[in-house]
Amino acid sequence: MVRTAECARIPHRSFRNSPPSAHTKGKPRAATKKKPPGHMGEASPLLNAERAGSGRRTRRTLDKEADVDVAAEFWSLTSMALQVSLSTFARIALISIDSAFLGHLGTSALAAAALSSTWTNVPLAAVWSGASALVTLCGQAWGAKNGNLAGIWLQMGLVVVTVLMVPVMIWYWCVGFVLEISTDDEEVVRLGIRFARILSFSIWPSLIYACVRLYFQAMGIMSPVTVVGTLSIGVACAANYILIFGAFGWDGLGFDGSPLSTVIASWFQPITLISYCIFYKKMHLQAWDGWNLAAFTPDRLKIFFNIAGPVAANSLVSNLANSALALVAAKLGSDIIAANAVISGLWSLLWALFWGYGSATQIRVANYLGANRPKAAKTLALLGFACTVITVVTLAIATLMLRETLFQLYTNDDMLLQLCMLVQPIFITGYMIESIEILTSSVLTAMGEVTITAWTSSLGVWCIELPIAYFGGVVFGFGFPALWYGVCLMEVVKLSVYIFVLSRINWSEMARRAVENMEATSESDTEMEAESLQFAIAEAENAPGGLAPVVRSPAPQQLATPSGRKHQWDQIEDGTRLRSPFFGGSTPRSDSFSQA
């Protein structure tokens, strides 16, 4: 039970001061949104908090907005952008390693692995993304000083992904029929089936690692996760080289060495993290009370799936669109599949470098809106736009100057290099347009306008990009360039919609709405910024290894906005607010905290 002294330090909607009764212990609390008159326990704190909230709202409304220190904001924005970009780049680098090694084995090898991974990634990414519910659940339990509950959420995540691993593995072993529909190249189909079946042994360890990593990150334990992620890159490089090309007189396994190296890296991650954090440092004792399957109550399962379900569904739809585009590329031949994999790999690396500003702008704009500073929020949006444009133009010029050199990281095949150079101007144009589109989407997300961005993105992919790619590339015979013309046109339409919406936005009204949401969660601006930044870093690292494709126009980070966070909090513990000092920030815990 949490001590009363500790309770006093938690905001008014954290948890009860009175101990749970025997028949309610270990179960989620019932809804407490309305209490009858004279209700004991929370009545006075809530009334006092409401008065305090009202006063805070009045002060925010009446205070004159301070001027923005643009120079200070630039450095703050850049600092946040670097943290997110470095985390994203490290994850993309791990994904790109397999592509780089396979590309040097030949066109068929790269095409088979790319096509196979595109289809196998659909169910895996859905389960993987669903596991990100632990970011919210464990973070909130930890913030409420309820370590046992954080451990229960981890247990639930481990059990759920272990059960869901079975159908995912079956899909890996049966992916051959989809590959046969996708392409007529028998060699690509044969290698793709073999690639998927070997890779299937990486499913379970990668999902376990996702759960354990998010669990520790929610407790503010970041360094071991970062170190393991960095070491994984070295392990993947060494394993790919040795298993594919051999060493010390051994000729290697050739193509089979690539998926096998991914399996090795996938097992290395959870074994290393668990060995260090659990067996050696005993860090889990702060939020772990042993296995307890009786704690898997229907209410808790409902809470888990209410958060994990929408995230998994969004990932499923996004990856289906990505697979559909790969299907169009497959109809154009194995050379196009391989060339598209090379182009997409380069796009992923470039995206990682500029996405930091998009994520940082979203967080800062959301915070200023929550502080009822609409002019400052607008200034930050313009500053983020300027930083993004400068970054993207610099990267575009560097890409044009390097020409074939960048593509040679992935392949030395002359035919593939010619195909890549054929679409390079279109690719760079699409990349520049898309970078601005992602930034405007981030600003809208910061305002809580997630519905607009979600529908525009989905309709753009299914109604513009895919039809142009299919009819232009396959039906009318324009080939590979049609795929990227479809990307450019889709991004122009999306950007136009977002700019139109932004031009009609009432920033003061957005700030008023954000203030209400901020007060509903009882969070300070500093807490929200720190939590949102660490959430962005956690999400940047959240992707399965191997040749998993990176979906363009990433889903907006709803937790980084006042309205999105309020929606998440309302789903936890039947609407009871549990403050999360999420990643770093609050009172240090001792091992005795496991008794909370």
BELURJO-V813677 format. One record per backbone hydrogen bond with DSSP energy under -1.0 kcal/mol. NH is the residue of the N-H (numbers start at 1). CO is the residue of the C=O. If there is no record, write none. Layout:
<<NH,CO> <NH,CO>>
This chain:
<<7,3> <8,4> <9,6> <10,7> <14,11> <24,21> <25,21> <27,24> <39,36> <42,40> <46,42> <47,43> <48,44> <49,45> <50,46> <51,47> <52,48> <53,49> <54,50> <55,51> <56,52> <57,53> <58,54> <59,55> <60,56> <61,57> <62,58> <63,59> <70,68> <73,69> <74,70> <75,71> <76,72> <77,73> <78,74> <79,75> <80,76> <81,77> <82,78> <83,79> <84,80> <85,81> <86,82> <87,83> <88,84> <89,85> <90,86> <91,87> <92,88> <93,89> <94,90> <95,91> <96,92> <97,93> <100,96> <101,97> <102,98> <103,99> <105,102> <110,106> <111,107> <112,108> <113,109> <114,110> <115,111> <116,112> <117,113> <118,114> <119,115> <120,116> <121,117> <124,120> <125,121> <126,122> <127,123> <128,124> <129,125> <130,126> <131,127> <132,129> <133,130> <134,131> <135,132> <137,133> <138,134> <140,136> <141,137> <142,138> <143,139> <144,140> <145,142> <146,141> <150,146> <151,147> <152,148> <153,149> <154,150> <155,151> <156,152> <157,153> <158,154> <159,155> <160,156> <161,157> <162,158> <163,159> <164,160> <165,161> <166,163> <168,164> <169,165> <170,166> <171,167> <172,168> <173,169> <174,170> <177,174> <179,175> <180,176> <181,177> <182,178> <183,179> <189,185> <190,186> <191,187> <192,188> <193,189> <194,190> <195,191> <196,192> <197,193> <198,194> <199,195> <200,196> <201,198> <202,199> <203,200> <206,202> <207,203> <208,204> <209,205> <210,206> <211,207> <212,208> <213,209> <214,210> <215,211> <216,212> <217,213> <218,214> <220,217> <221,216> <222,220> <226,222> <227,223> <228,224> <229,225> <230,226> <231,227> <232,228> <234,230> <235,231> <236,232> <237,233> <238,234> <239,235> <240,236> <241,237> <242,238> <243,239> <244,240> <245,241> <246,242> <250,247> <253,243> <254,244> <257,254> <258,255> <260,256> <261,257> <262,258> <263,259> <264,260> <265,261> <266,262> <267,263> <268,264> <269,265> <271,267> <272,268> <273,269> <274,270> <275,271> <276,272> <277,273> <278,274> <279,274> <280,275> <281,276> <283,277> <285,282> <286,283> <287,284> <295,292> <296,293> <297,295> <301,297> <302,298> <303,299> <304,300> <305,301> <306,302> <307,303> <308,304> <309,305> <312,308> <313,309> <314,310> <315,311> <316,312> <317,313> <318,314> <319,315> <320,316> <321,317> <322,318> <323,319> <324,320> <325,321> <326,322> <327,323> <328,324> <329,325> <330,326> <331,327> <332,329> <333,330> <337,333> <338,334> <339,335> <340,336> <341,337> <342,338> <343,339> <344,340> <345,341> <346,342> <347,343> <348,344> <349,345> <350,346> <351,347> <352,348> <353,349> <354,350> <355,351> <359,355> <360,356> <361,357> <362,358> <363,359> <364,360> <365,361> <366,362> <367,363> <368,364> <369,365> <370,366> <371,367> <372,369> <373,368> <377,373> <378,374> <379,375> <380,376> <381,377> <382,378> <383,379> <384,380> <385,381> <386,382> <387,383> <388,384> <389,385> <390,386> <391,387> <392,388> <393,389> <394,390> <395,391> <396,392> <397,393> <398,394> <399,395> <400,396> <401,397> <402,398> <403,399> <405,402> <408,404> <409,406> <410,407> <411,407> <417,413> <418,414> <419,415> <420,416> <421,417> <422,418> <423,419> <427,423> <428,424> <429,425> <430,426> <431,427> <432,428> <433,429> <434,430> <435,431> <436,432> <437,433> <438,434> <439,435> <440,436> <441,437> <442,438> <443,439> <444,440> <445,441> <446,442> <447,443> <448,445> <449,444> <450,448> <453,449> <454,450> <455,451> <456,452> <457,453> <458,454> <459,455> <460,456> <461,457> <462,458> <463,459> <464,460> <465,460> <466,461> <468,464> <469,465> <470,466> <471,467> <472,468> <473,469> <474,470> <475,470> <476,471> <478,472> <479,473> <482,479> <483,480> <485,481> <486,482> <487,483> <488,484> <489,485> <490,486> <491,487> <492,488> <493,489> <494,490> <495,491> <496,492> <497,493> <498,494> <499,495> <500,496> <501,497> <502,498> <503,499> <505,502> <510,506> <511,507> <512,508> <513,509> <514,510> <515,511> <516,512> <517,513> <518,514> <519,515> <520,516> <521,517> <523,518> <528,524> <529,525> <530,526> <531,527> <532,528> <533,529> <534,530> <535,531> <536,532> <537,533> <538,534> <539,535> <540,536> <541,537> <542,539> <543,541> <558,556> <560,557> <561,558> <565,561> <566,562> <567,563> <568,564> <569,565> <570,566> <571,568> <572,569> <576,573> <584,582> <593,590> <594,591> <595,592> <596,593>>
